[in-house]
Amino acid sequence: MTTVTTAPGAAGDGGAAADPSDAELELAFSVQRNPGAYALLIGAGVSKEAGLPSAWDVQMELVREVASVSGEHPEDPAAWWTGRFGSEPRYDDLLERLGATPSERQGVLRRFFEPDPSDGGSSRLGPGVAHRAVARLVASGRIRVVVTLNFDHLLETALRDEGLTPTVVSTPAEFAALAPLHAQRALVVHLHGDYVNPASMLNTADELGAYDPRAQALMAQVAAEYGLILVGWSATWDAALRDLVATNPNRHYTTWWVDVAPLSAPAERLRTIRGALVVRDGAASALGRLADAADAIDTTRARHPRSAQVAVASAKRALQGRTRAIALHDELRQEFALLARHPVVLEEAFEPLDVREEFGRRLAAYEEATGVLTALIATTAYWGSEETDLWWSGELPRLAEQEVRPGMAALLALRAYPATAILYAAGVGTVANGRFGVTADLLSGLTVIDQQGRYLGAAEVLAPDRTMLIPGASRRLFRTLRRSFVEYLGLGDRAYDEAWETFEYLSALERMFAKTDDRVIDDLRAGAEAAWNEYEWSPAALTPGLRPAEAQLRAHIEAVAPPDLALPHLRGGGWGDLYYPRVSGRLRRELIVREERHPFVTAGFCDGDLGALRVMVSLVDQVIARAAKDRADGAVFRDGLHARTTWLDELTPR
């Protein structure tokens, strides 16, 4: 369901569309961080989603019953009543005509709001998803005041099912007798009355035109002292409530309006006055996600979505100054300290009943825990210097070298995820700004200890497929880091894609280089040089097509049986064979043109050996091609345009 947020003072339907999670997270953080500061106002939409008729539906059904007593069956019950009796239908008139005593009148209404005991339980009137979500929010202490415009008791039932005993008021006398709002734990205000007290029920235009002064005083206090979350309320008919909400604004907490349909004209005017943000969603889905998100924030100690953006802005200011960026140094130290104290980092590895579920929970928690830190490091690696590199690079081995503890292998491997995320944030940042010497130091110069106690390069130990152990691990990390680079750092989509691919490819080169025996590299040197030199160049691109020396080199590579490599998150096409990563096409051309002057050679990739680098490019391309062929046949790349937009690890078999 699309969620739309609208800036205060803007037209409701003219507001800018946002990522649904952004608006929902904003609301969830507000509710979770400010327990008891928000009040819910729920309208007919909440009960209708649970299968109950609206107040108007009930009233029209009663009019039909009155008409049927006279032998009439009007198509427009409201018009029939007005024509017959000269006024709008009212509950008191309707019920007096259908029941002679209070008990009879209450019985007339009960069937609309309670299960029928005579039907053997076939009528399933009960709290819906939205009611259950509200009950969860109240049980957690995040919401303490709920104003309902519905006559039913479904909310009270949901609260009792959560083990709560709500305070329920539905008449002006009860409103006036309430204890102070700040002392309430679970308050339900039936502002329009409830069905067990027909005299309290408000529904007609006259009834909703002005409230009893005691009801006005209570609602004015709620509107002024609480942030409001308006759910399933059209605001079309309730002029008195609109006025109370409009004239008693709360400037401390945002007003939120949840509705699946565009706001009505009266609602839009009120939204503008109140400066409300709109979430375009149904009551059940919006409130369910709100309760889930608030619980998740509490469980993972999640931080506000803008925290990373603010941290990056501060880092940029520090790095553009002429003095030492001491504030950035301190912020990085603080973020590493926060990560070290995070519950998911301190958790013991254990063998859960459901490994898949536990793994998914921990991975999501790690992603949340490292969000601000990776954004900071991406910025520092991009704009930084040799001095600022020291502020974060030394933490990588400490994060990667986790103590071996009893537990599942997957959960143990996942403990190094923060180091993986930081490695990629730093690596993509250095590549994006051409700091290839730092990139090479990260991938080949940095040594860490793996779970078997071996000293290996960071490119191998911290590869996503080794720490995350899920299909498409690199793809997930690519998407997790995107916002830090595209939005916060300001690279844009294209620059981020290219920087990611370059770093991912260089990481694959270094992993393969570390696993390949020097004798194999020396054996392939002559064949690689011959294969690379037999292609004719145009000013723009390498002429495609498989040449004899290239075919011979491929056969030679297969004969030496190079190690396997998890398929990186790279786009295919762009040079020669259908399965070549696009980034390697550019790299091959640059290496032939610039040779030893190429920055990858001077930075020290493959020990700064041009011949070895050529061998490894050919070898890695062939290993990637083999992995891609396991995913799909080459037909998907025969369209040159399509080849440039297809990510190899997203291929699906035909």
Rosetta blueprint (number, residue, H / E / L):
1 M L
2 T L
3 T L
4 V E
5 T L
6 T L
7 A L
8 P L
9 G L
10 A L
11 A L
12 G L
13 D L
14 G L
15 G L
16 A L
17 A E
18 A L
19 D L
20 P H
21 S H
22 D H
23 A H
24 E H
25 L H
26 E H
27 L H
28 A H
29 F H
30 S H
31 V H
32 Q H
33 R H
34 N L
35 P L
36 G L
37 A L
38 Y E
39 A E
40 L E
41 L E
42 I E
43 G L
44 A H
45 G H
46 V H
47 S H
48 K H
49 E H
50 A L
51 G L
52 L L
53 P L
54 S L
55 A H
56 W H
57 D H
58 V H
59 Q H
60 M H
61 E H
62 L H
63 V H
64 R H
65 E H
66 V H
67 A H
68 S H
69 V H
70 S L
71 G L
72 E L
73 H L
74 P L
75 E L
76 D L
77 P H
78 A H
79 A H
80 W H
81 W H
82 T H
83 G H
84 R H
85 F H
86 G L
87 S L
88 E L
89 P L
90 R L
91 Y H
92 D H
93 D H
94 L H
95 L H
96 E H
97 R H
98 L H
99 G L
100 A L
101 T L
102 P H
103 S H
104 E H
105 R H
106 Q H
107 G H
108 V H
109 L H
110 R H
111 R H
112 F H
113 F H
114 E L
115 P L
116 D L
117 P H
118 S H
119 D H
120 G L
121 G L
122 S L
123 S L
124 R L
125 L L
126 G L
127 P L
128 G L
129 V H
130 A H
131 H H
132 R H
133 A H
134 V H
135 A H
136 R H
137 L H
138 V H
139 A H
140 S L
141 G L
142 R L
143 I E
144 R E
145 V E
146 V E
147 V E
148 T E
149 L L
150 N L
151 F L
152 D L
153 H L
154 L H
155 L H
156 E H
157 T H
158 A H
159 L H
160 R H
161 D H
162 E L
163 G L
164 L L
165 T L
166 P L
167 T E
168 V E
169 V E
170 S L
171 T L
172 P H
173 A H
174 E H
175 F H
176 A H
177 A L
178 L L
179 A L
180 P L
181 L H
182 H H
183 A H
184 Q L
185 R L
186 A L
187 L E
188 V E
189 V E
190 H E
191 L L
192 H L
193 G L
194 D L
195 Y L
196 V L
197 N L
198 P H
199 A H
200 S H
201 M L
202 L L
203 N L
204 T L
205 A H
206 D H
207 E H
208 L H
209 G H
210 A L
211 Y L
212 D L
213 P H
214 R H
215 A H
216 Q H
217 A H
218 L H
219 M H
220 A H
221 Q H
222 V H
223 A H
224 A H
225 E H
226 Y L
227 G E
228 L E
229 I E
230 L E
231 V E
232 G L
233 W L
234 S L
235 A L
236 T L
237 W L
238 D L
239 A H
240 A H
241 L H
242 R H
243 D H
244 L H
245 V H
246 A H
247 T H
248 N L
249 P L
250 N L
251 R L
252 H L
253 Y L
254 T L
255 T L
256 W E
257 W E
258 V E
259 D L
260 V L
261 A L
262 P L
263 L L
264 S L
265 A H
266 P H
267 A H
268 E H
269 R H
270 L H
271 R H
272 T H
273 I H
274 R H
275 G L
276 A L
277 L E
278 V E
279 V E
280 R L
281 D L
282 G L
283 A H
284 A H
285 S H
286 A H
287 L H
288 G H
289 R H
290 L H
291 A H
292 D H
293 A H
294 A H
295 D H
296 A H
297 I H
298 D H
299 T H
300 T H
301 R L
302 A L
303 R L
304 H L
305 P L
306 R H
307 S H
308 A H
309 Q H
310 V H
311 A H
312 V H
313 A H
314 S H
315 A H
316 K H
317 R H
318 A H
319 L H
320 Q L
321 G L
322 R L
323 T L
324 R L
325 A L
326 I H
327 A H
328 L H
329 H H
330 D H
331 E H
332 L H
333 R H
334 Q H
335 E H
336 F H
337 A H
338 L H
339 L H
340 A H
341 R H
342 H L
343 P H
344 V H
345 V H
346 L H
347 E L
348 E L
349 A L
350 F L
351 E L
352 P L
353 L L
354 D L
355 V H
356 R H
357 E H
358 E H
359 F H
360 G H
361 R H
362 R H
363 L H
364 A H
365 A H
366 Y H
367 E H
368 E H
369 A H
370 T L
371 G H
372 V H
373 L H
374 T H
375 A H
376 L H
377 I H
378 A H
379 T H
380 T H
381 A H
382 Y H
383 W H
384 G L
385 S L
386 E H
387 E H
388 T H
389 D H
390 L H
391 W H
392 W H
393 S H
394 G L
395 E H
396 L H
397 P H
398 R H
399 L H
400 A H
401 E L
402 Q L
403 E L
404 V L
405 R L
406 P L
407 G L
408 M L
409 A H
410 A H
411 L H
412 L H
413 A H
414 L H
415 R L
416 A L
417 Y H
418 P H
419 A H
420 T H
421 A H
422 I H
423 L H
424 Y H
425 A H
426 A H
427 G H
428 V H
429 G H
430 T H
431 V H
432 A H
433 N L
434 G L
435 R L
436 F H
437 G H
438 V H
439 T H
440 A H
441 D H
442 L H
443 L H
444 S H
445 G H
446 L L
447 T E
448 V E
449 I E
450 D L
451 Q L
452 Q L
453 G L
454 R L
455 Y E
456 L E
457 G E
458 A H
459 A H
460 E H
461 V H
462 L L
463 A L
464 P H
465 D H
466 R H
467 T H
468 M L
469 L L
470 I L
471 P L
472 G L
473 A H
474 S H
475 R H
476 R H
477 L H
478 F H
479 R H
480 T H
481 L H
482 R H
483 R H
484 S H
485 F H
486 V H
487 E H
488 Y H
489 L L
490 G L
491 L L
492 G L
493 D H
494 R H
495 A H
496 Y H
497 D H
498 E H
499 A H
500 W H
501 E H
502 T H
503 F H
504 E H
505 Y H
506 L H
507 S H
508 A H
509 L H
510 E H
511 R H
512 M H
513 F H
514 A H
515 K H
516 T L
517 D L
518 D H
519 R H
520 V H
521 I H
522 D H
523 D H
524 L H
525 R H
526 A H
527 G H
528 A H
529 E H
530 A H
531 A H
532 W H
533 N H
534 E L
535 Y L
536 E L
537 W E
538 S L
539 P L
540 A L
541 A L
542 L E
543 T L
544 P L
545 G L
546 L L
547 R L
548 P H
549 A H
550 E H
551 A H
552 Q H
553 L H
554 R H
555 A H
556 H H
557 I H
558 E H
559 A H
560 V L
561 A L
562 P L
563 P L
564 D L
565 L L
566 A L
567 L L
568 P L
569 H L
570 L L
571 R E
572 G E
573 G L
574 G L
575 W L
576 G L
577 D L
578 L L
579 Y L
580 Y L
581 P E
582 R H
583 V H
584 S H
585 G H
586 R H
587 L H
588 R H
589 R H
590 E H
591 L H
592 I H
593 V H
594 R H
595 E H
596 E H
597 R H
598 H L
599 P H
600 F H
601 V H
602 T H
603 A H
604 G L
605 F H
606 C H
607 D H
608 G H
609 D L
610 L H
611 G H
612 A H
613 L H
614 R H
615 V H
616 M H
617 V H
618 S H
619 L H
620 V H
621 D H
622 Q H
623 V H
624 I H
625 A H
626 R H
627 A H
628 A H
629 K H
630 D L
631 R L
632 A L
633 D L
634 G H
635 A H
636 V H
637 F H
638 R L
639 D L
640 G H
641 L H
642 H H
643 A H
644 R L
645 T L
646 T L
647 W E
648 L H
649 D H
650 E H
651 L L
652 T L
653 P L
654 R L
